[in-house]
Every structure is written in structure tokens, then in C-alpha cells.
Amino acid sequence: MSNDQKKPMTQKLYESAPSSRYSTEFKFQKPVIVYNYPKGIKAFYMRLNDDLKTVAAMDVLVPKASILSLLCHHICWRNDRGSQREERYDVIRERISEMGLPLEPYEWYLDLRRFGTVKHCEFGLGFERMILFATGVDNIRDVIPFPRYPGRADL
């Protein structure tokens, strides 16, 4: 058995867009929610879970829309995404350092945490991809109200 076969499906989804396409379009044939990503592949501002290995983040992978998203945004194969933001000053400062980033450009962000904040989350919706999935249309250009692409960028 290869190392890839030993990995749980969620680990494979974290690592590559083709496996996410396979999972959503062929294996499950419906939306798949992937959550609690490994901290090493997500941004420093996502809340660190109690296991100290994962962050409170999620993606909704949608059949058909997943590959279109892949083509349009390189490896961003999600339809929707969300995460809880890190509100603990000491943890976020440590995460910035762990990632090898300089603290100075993020002082303004750290100040938001240093002087108090509340627990909060964000969620983004790929509206056109949701319409694509709901209608069964094959090309995302057909559900964008004013599509722009090479050769057609009417203003």
C-alpha cells in the first residue's frame, strides 16, 4: 500500500485539487464539506484548534463547480469557504513567527487583538458557482451576469 493510499480522504483533499474534484464529482456526487485544515496550509489569522495541529476553517466543495473553480483560480477548488478568526493575541503573534513572517507589517493587525476583540468568523460564497451547481449549467460564463475574459471585456 502506498503512502497516498494510507492517508485519510480529508488529508488527500487538503493536498491536491484533483483529489477534491474526484471526491465531489465521482465518489460522493454531491457537495462535500472539508473542515479543520492542518495549520501549516492555512493563514496565520485562522483560529488554532485545541489539538494545536489544525485550524477552524472549512471549504464547501461542489461537483462541477470544483473544476471550474480550479481552472479560474489555480488550486482554489472550493465553492464556499469560511473560518473562525484567531482572537488570542499571544497565539496569533506566535503563528506569525512560526510562518517566518516579519511582525512589523502586521502590527496594526496585532493591535486589534492586543486591545481586545471578540470571537468572530467569516464566510464567503461563490455565488456564480452556487448558481452553476443549482442549474446544472456546464460553463460558468453562462451564469455570470457580465462575464469578462480575453477578447471580451465590454465596459
ChimeraX attribute file (.defattr): number of C-alpha atoms within 10 A of each C-alpha:
attribute: neighborCount
match mode: 1-to-1
recipient: residues
	/A:1	5
	/A:2	6
	/A:3	6
	/A:4	10
	/A:5	9
	/A:6	10
	/A:7	10
	/A:8	9
	/A:9	14
	/A:10	16
	/A:11	15
	/A:12	17
	/A:13	19
	/A:14	15
	/A:15	12
	/A:16	13
	/A:17	20
	/A:18	15
	/A:19	16
	/A:20	27
	/A:21	24
	/A:22	16
	/A:23	22
	/A:24	22
	/A:25	20
	/A:26	11
	/A:27	10
	/A:28	12
	/A:29	14
	/A:30	15
	/A:31	18
	/A:32	17
	/A:33	15
	/A:34	19
	/A:35	18
	/A:36	17
	/A:37	23
	/A:38	17
	/A:39	19
	/A:40	13
	/A:41	11
	/A:42	15
	/A:43	14
	/A:44	22
	/A:45	19
	/A:46	22
	/A:47	27
	/A:48	25
	/A:49	17
	/A:50	9
	/A:51	7
	/A:52	10
	/A:53	12
	/A:54	19
	/A:55	27
	/A:56	21
	/A:57	25
	/A:58	18
	/A:59	21
	/A:60	19
	/A:61	26
	/A:62	28
	/A:63	25
	/A:64	22
	/A:65	29
	/A:66	27
	/A:67	24
	/A:68	22
	/A:69	21
	/A:70	18
	/A:71	12
	/A:72	12
	/A:73	11
	/A:74	11
	/A:75	15
	/A:76	16
	/A:77	25
	/A:78	28
	/A:79	24
	/A:80	18
	/A:81	18
	/A:82	17
	/A:83	22
	/A:84	19
	/A:85	21
	/A:86	24
	/A:87	21
	/A:88	18
	/A:89	17
	/A:90	12
	/A:91	15
	/A:92	21
	/A:93	19
	/A:94	13
	/A:95	20
	/A:96	17
	/A:97	13
	/A:98	11
	/A:99	11
	/A:100	9
	/A:101	12
	/A:102	10
	/A:103	14
	/A:104	9
	/A:105	9
	/A:106	12
	/A:107	13
	/A:108	11
	/A:109	15
	/A:110	19
	/A:111	12
	/A:112	12
	/A:113	18
	/A:114	15
	/A:115	8
	/A:116	10
	/A:117	13
	/A:118	10
	/A:119	10
	/A:120	11
	/A:121	14
	/A:122	10
	/A:123	12
	/A:124	11
	/A:125	13
	/A:126	15
	/A:127	13
	/A:128	17
	/A:129	25
	/A:130	16
	/A:131	16
	/A:132	23
	/A:133	20
	/A:134	9
	/A:135	10
	/A:136	12
	/A:137	15
	/A:138	13
	/A:139	13
	/A:140	18
	/A:141	15
	/A:142	13
	/A:143	17
	/A:144	14
	/A:145	8
	/A:146	10
	/A:147	12
	/A:148	12
	/A:149	8
	/A:150	5
	/A:151	6
	/A:152	8
	/A:153	9
	/A:154	8
	/A:155	5
